[in-house]
Amino acid sequence: MSETLAVVNCSQVVTLAGARRPRTGGDLRQLAIIEDGAIFVRGEYIEAVGRRRDVESLIGGDCVVVDAGHRVLLPGFVDAHTHPVFAGNRANEFEQRASGASYREIAARGGGIRSTVRSTRNASQAELVRSGQRYADWFLRNGTTTIEAKSGYGLTLEDELKILRAIQQLNDETPLRYVPTFLGAHDIPSEYRSRRHLYVTLVMNEMLPRVAEERLAEYCDVFCEEDVFTTDETWQILSAARCHGLGLRLHADQLSLSGGAKLAAELNAATADHLEHTDSTGIMALRAANVQPVLLPGSVYALGADNYPAARQMIEAGLALVLATDFNPGSSPVPSMPMILSLACTKMRMTPGEAITAATINAAYSLGRGDEIGSLEKGKCADFVIHDVSDYRELAYWFGIEQARQVYASGKLAYRR
């Protein structure tokens, strides 16, 4: 018999139950909350969710019972855009930005992504796993149980493979679930600056085949920007990735209106991420192609900018929004999804309910896992969090505090505060 677990005495069980599709429009606010609720888990999966009195009738003598203390129970956050494997940090660049230097100025001086690339190339896989374990703990402490995990700080065949193998090892050795994405087209490495076409060829003809052969990634992403990878280069790389069976994601319109959103629509990508400069034409193209926007307000905040994505316009257009941290050492060193919820509400005029939907069930669908995670429903993975609040709106209201009290991943306790 599988082990059983019941969590009872919850002020709210925020189930996110509903239609088996990403949520849009008014459905973003429909959280399917059960007051005075409870959840019953058998092994790794949810067996029942309902009112406390109904769930308690299922409890047997060998069941582990957890009293939530009249707190909120929520699905584990699904962080659908992170860069969690790298060496070193860029605290020095943080100081430079505080003194007035821009992200582009720092990159032009050899900083930015290329700075982390140098450190990561010099690190072993074991060293990357050790630092990755630290960051995995940070995600779990903030109530996140699944992350999309990009490579992109190697920019050579062997270093990109090293990062993806580290992601694979972290998935096996930590309670956090990783969804791997190949981002070899994160930047043009220094040694290819004067012959960029050769690097594009390397990504397409050497990196992608090896990544696919070793099954190290589910998705391919490209940083689509005129001074990084042009729309033509992005189209070539992602078309090759599709031929290798990978799903498509794009860094789109982050630094300028580069045409990334429209390209994501043309390619029927799973997501278009960032979108800080996307205009109404790009938004409507995404809607027509059912591409999910992944909005990353943490990077706007950390760069000291104010051009937050047009979340309300996207919601009104019928897009199935996703929120993510963009955790990385340069432009968004934040693993906290509650912080992202707060930014979404204060800077992008999303409601707390919309933000929670975007960080759970919609994010799960953007990763092709909407039938497994992102909501609390019978048959889904038992990924859930007891937060030290009595109302779900407090998660975005109180910020700068770790509210996750107990975090469960696949039915097992992954973190306790």
N, C-alpha and C positions, 0 to 999 in steps of 0.2 A: 504493500500500500504506500502511496506517495504521502509525504508529510503534508500536513494541513496547517494553515495559518489564518487567523481572523483578526481584522482590525475593526474595533468597535468604538462607539462613543465619539464619532466624528461630528463636529458642528456642521460641516458641509462635505459631501463627497462630490467633487467636481468631476463628473464622469466623461464629459465631451461625447457622450453617446449620441448617435444620430445616423443620418444617411452615410453610406459607405463611399464617401467622396470628399475631396477638399471642400471646405466651407467658404462661401462667398456672401457678399451683401449682408443682409440682416442675420443670416445663419452664423456669422462670425461671433455674434453676441449670445448665441444659444448654447449655454454650457451644460445643460441637462443636470442640474445640481439636485442632489438628494439631501435634504435636511435630516439631521440625526441619523446619518447613514452608517453603513458598514460594508466591508468587503471580505469575501471568503476565497482563499487561495489553496489550490492543491498542486503541490510540486512547483513548477515554473509558471503555471497559468492561473488566470482568474476563473473561478468556478461560479461565483455569484456576486452581484452588487445590488444593494437595496436598502430598505429601512432596517434599522438596527434589530428590531424585533423579529424580522423575517430571516435575517442572516444568522442571528443567534440560535435559531432552531436547527441549524446545520452543524453546530459545534459539537464535536465528540470529545471523549475523555482525553484523547491523545493530541488534541489541537492546541497549538500555541496561540494564545489570545493576547493581543496588544491593545491596551486602552489608549486611544488617541488623546484623551484628556480634553475633549470638546475642541479639537483643533481641525484644521482643514486638511483633507486628503485630496491629492492632485496626481494626475499621471506624471511620471518623470518627464522633465523637459527634453525635447529633441532639438539639439543644436545643429542646424543644417548647413553651417559654414564655419569651419575652423581650420587652423594651420597648427596642429598641436605637437609636431615633432620638429625640433630645431635645437641648435646649440647656442649658448650665450644669450645675451639680451641686448637691447638698444636703449638703455637708460640714458646714455650720453646723447642720443638723438632727441630724446624727450626734453632734455635740458636745452639743446640747441633750438628746438621749436619754441620753448618757453622764452627764449631770448630773441625770437623773431624770425628764425629761418623757416622756410617752407619745406614741405615734404619733398617737392621736386628739386629744390636747391640742395637739400641733403643728399638726395639720390645722385644728382649730377656730380657731387664731390666724392662719389664712390661709396656712399652710405646706403641706407634703405635696404631693399631686398638683397643686394649684392654683399652687404656687410654680413648678413646672416648666412648667406651662401658660403662665404669664406670660413666662417666658424663651423658650419655644419659639415662641410667637406672634410675638415680636420678631425671630426668626431667619429668614433667607432659606433657601430650599431648598438653595442651594449651601453655606451654612454648616452646615446639618444633615447634608449629605452628607460634608463634611470631617470633622466629629466622628464620624460613623458609620463612616468609613473607619478611624479610629483604633480604634474598638471592634471592627470586623471583624478587625483584626490581633490583638486580644486573644483573640477566640474561636479563631482559627486557631492561635495559639501554644499554646493549651490543648488542641488536638486536636479541636476542633469544626469540622465541615464543612457542617452545615445548621442553620439556626435558624428557628423560627417567630417572626415579627416583627410586633408589634402597634403600631398607632397609639395615639391616646388622650391625647396631650399638646397637642392643638390645641383641641378642643371648640367649634370653629366649622366650618362647611362648608369654607371655603377652607383653613383650617389643617390640618384632617384630611386633605384631599386633598393638601396640600403634604407632609405626613409620608409618606403612602402613595406619592406619586411619588418621594420621596427613597429609600424602601425599594426601589422598582422600579429606580431608578438604581444603588443599591448592589448589587443583584442582578446587574445588567449589568456593573458596573465592578470588582467584587472577586471573588476566587475563592470566597468564601463563598456558599452557596445560601440564599436567603431565601424563606420561605413567608408571604405577607402576610395579616394579620388586621386587620379594622376594629374598633376599640375606641372608637368615639365615645361610647359609654356607659361611660366610665371614671370620671366624676364629674359632678356637676351644677356647671356653671361659675358663678362668682360672680354674674354678671349675671342668672342665672336662678334664684337661690336662693329667691325668693319666688313664683316661677311655674314650678315644676319641670315641670308637665304640658306647658308650651309647649316645653321642651327635649326631652322625650320625643317630642313630635310632630315637632320639627325633625329628630331622629335618624331617625325612621321615614319621614317624608315628603319630606325633602330630602337628607339625607346618604346614606342607603342607596341610593336610586335612582341618584345620581351615582356612588357607589363601584361599583355593579354595572354601570352603563353604561360606565364607563371600564375595567372589569375590573381594578381596583386591589387587590382582596382575594379570597381564597379562603374565608375564614371571617369570622364576626362573633362578638365576645365582649362580655359585659356584666359589670360588677362588681356582682354581686348581693349586696346587704347592706342592711339596713333603713334606715340613714342615708346610703346611696348610691342604689342602685336597688332598689326592692322586688321581691318575687317577681312581683307583678302587672305591674309595669313591665317587668321582664326578660322575662316571657312575651310581652308585646306586641312588644317590640323584636325578640326572636329569631324570633318567628312571622313578622314582616315580613321579616326577613333570609332566612328559608327561602324565602319567596315570590320573593325576588330571586336564588335559586339559591346562596346562601352556606351553607357548613357552619357548625355551631354549637359554640361553646365557652363555658364559664362560669367566672368567678371565683366560687367557691362556698364558703360556710361558712368564710371566712378569719378574720374578726374575731368571729364569733358563729355559733351554730347558727341560721342564717337560713332554712333550707329550700332552699338552693341545690342541694345534691346531689339531693334528691328532684325538684326542678324539672328538673335536667339529665336525669334518668331519664324524666320525663314527656315531655320534648321530644325524646328519643332523640338527645341531643347527642353529638358525637364525644368530647368530654372534659369532665370537671369538675375544675377546677384549684384548688389550695390544700388545702381539706378539713381544715384544722387542728381544726375543731370538729365535724366530721361524726360522727354517732352510728351505732349498729349498724343502725338503720332506714334511714338514708341509704346506708350501705354495701350493704345487701341490695337496695335499689332500684337502685343503680348496677349491681350484678351482674345483676339480672333484665333490665335494659335494655342490657347489654353496653356501658356507657359506660366509657371508660378514665379512671382517675384520674391526674392529673398532680400529683405531689407536689413541693413547693418548699421544702426544708429551709433553703436559704440565706436566705430571707426571715425565717423564725423566728429563725435565728441572728443576723442583722443587726439585728433589732428587739430583741434581748436577751430574747426570750421563751423559754418551754420547752414550749409546747403543740405538739409535733411531731405530724404526722398519724399515725394508727394503721396504719402500713404492714403490720405482721404480721397484724393482723386482716383487712386488705384482701386480703393474699395468701392467707390461709386461707379467705376467702370466695370465692376464685377470680377475683379481679380482675386485669386485665392492666396492672400498674403501669407508670407512666412517671415518670422523674426529669428535672427541668429546673432551670435556674439562677434564673429570674425576674429576669434581669439588668435593672436599672432604677436610676435615680439616687437613689431614696429608701429603699426597704425591702430591696433586695437588690443592692448594687453589686458583683456578682461574676460574671465571665464564665467561671469555671473549673469545668468539669464534674468534673475529678478532686476538687476540694474538695467538690462535691455528693456524689460517691461516698463520700467519707470521712464526711460528716455522715449519710448514709443508713445507713452501717454502725454508727457510734458512737451516734447518737441515735434511730434508728428500727429498729435490730436487723435490718437487711437484710444478707445475705451479700454479699461482693464480686461473686460471680457474678450474683446477683439484681440488684444495682445496675447492673452493666454491661449486662445485658439491658434494663433499664428505660431506659437512656440511649442505646440504639442501636436494636435492631430493634423494640421495643415503641413507642419514640418515633416511629420511621418510620411505623408503622401508624397511630398517632394523627393523623398528618398526611396520611394517604391515600397514602403513598409506600413502603409495605412491600415492594412488588415492585421498587423501584428502588434503595433505599439501606438502610442499617442492618445489613447483613451482608455477608460476603465470599463471594459465590457467582457462578458463571458467568452472564454476561449483565447483572449489576448494574453500577451506576456505580462506577468505580474511585476511591472515596473511602476512604482508609485512612491509618493513622498508624503510624510506627515510634516506640514509646515506649522511653525509656532505662531499662528494667527487664527482668528475665529471666523474671518470673512475673506474670501478670495481677493477682494479688492485691496486688501492690506499689503499684498505682495508687491504691488507697484507703488503703493502709498508710502510705506516705510522703505527707505533705500539706504544702502551702505551697511546693511545688517544681513548676516546669514540666517535666514528664517528656517531653512531645512533642519528638522529635528531628527528624523529617521528616514533613511533612503533605502528602498528595496529594489533590487535588480533581479529579474527572473525569479522572484519569490524569496530571495535571500537578502539578509541585511547587509548592505554595502557600506553604510556610514551611519554613525550615531553621534549626535552632539551631546 
